[in-house]
Amino acid sequence: MKETPIVFFCGDQATPANRHGWRTGMRGADRGIFYKWLNVVVFGLLYSTVYLARFGFNEVLPQRAAEYGISGAIQLLLSSCVFIGYAAGCFVNGFLIDRYRATRFIIMGSIGSVIANLLLYSASSWVALLALSLFNGYIQSMVWIGGISILVRWFRKPDRGLPVGIANMCSAFAYPIMLYLPDRLLPMGGTWSDGHGYAMFIICYALVVFIALIHESPSDFRIGDYDELDSESAANEGMLARLPQRYSVIVRALMKDRSMAFWMGIAFLSSFCRYGLLTLLPVYYTEGAEIELSSDSTNFMLSAGMGAGTLVCCILVGRKYCENPGIGVVACAGLSSALVVLFPSISSSEMIMAGIFMVGFLLFGINGILWLHAMNAGGRLYAGTATGLLNGAAYLGALFQSLLLPFVIDAWDDWDVVFLSMEIVCIIMIVCALFICKRDTNIREA
């Protein structure tokens, strides 16, 4: 007798029947709930440590460059190359991750970044440093895209806000981990140059946990893939499934939706603002306004705001506005523009720190909303490709600010012009967000 197949939903609540008429089993649904949240935890843990290989590399790179007497222009190129490599990797690796197993790419990205950091000490010229910086950026791009590709297979559209918020929050908290790691965890304290290699072991430990516990797809456990109940998402996945599995074809299909170009613009502009403020504010308050604020404290507050912002914004948009996430972008971009223009008039240290926290909150809130859209646009088949397009644009924005803002500061020698340029960027971001908003907004019940 032919055995009747059983398909389980992976949502938080089992539904009476799916569109095929099969009924869910509570035991299978419980297993699905456990595994999908385990994925969130182990991926968030790994991603927060992988950032050590990026921050640590950038911390040690100037010291290595100084040993060779490299000019300031070459040092700027070296520090910017990680953005170039990361952007290129995003545009290329997203599609590859969709075609093959995401877990393999996450493992390759983690191990490759560790190797790049260790080879940093054996580089004998600025050309070797340049190649390592490009490679480190390229290989690290695999990790985040792979994580999004795994999460989209376990979480339906209305349930994605919290897991994406948690994963993105881990990336925000990676900087404070890097900031205090030498004094707390490295042998005898010291700086990154003293114990940089030890931090790489932390990544390896987290990677072992990831490999042991990650579960890439529900079908790996005879828990059937969920049926997408949202009609628009189901139709989009069906359309993508009928296309030839070629990079150019899938990218053209994703870009046919005109909103994708505006989402890429938002990714570019929000990253421009975030990385710009990360470097701009400490310099302004110490040199321009002559207010003593340590770069560590300002960067810590910005990271704390980023972590809180992406979690709150992803939960709110995922639960209330998953059909129209552009609303969240408009709100965050509008408030960011209001805050940026106020910074030159703030003189209280407490108010400055509060403002930095809120800017991080709002700008990284936008960052989290980007990945919700990537999941919606690419579905389970091509969320990696969509994430790659958005993340590639974001890191081009980070690259552009690293080249433009120093030029603006040197050319005008006027901080009002610098903040005005940031304000213009925020206004353009608001305009882009207005184009992606749908007029017929339905607010979901939490």
PyMOL commands that set and color helices and strands:
alter all, ss='L'
color gray80, all
select helices_A, chain A and resi 26-67+72-99+102-119+126-154+157-159+161-184+192-213+218-221+231-241+247-256+259-288+295-320+326-340+343-345+349-412+415-436
alter helices_A, ss='H'
color red, helices_A
deselect
rebuild
show_as cartoon
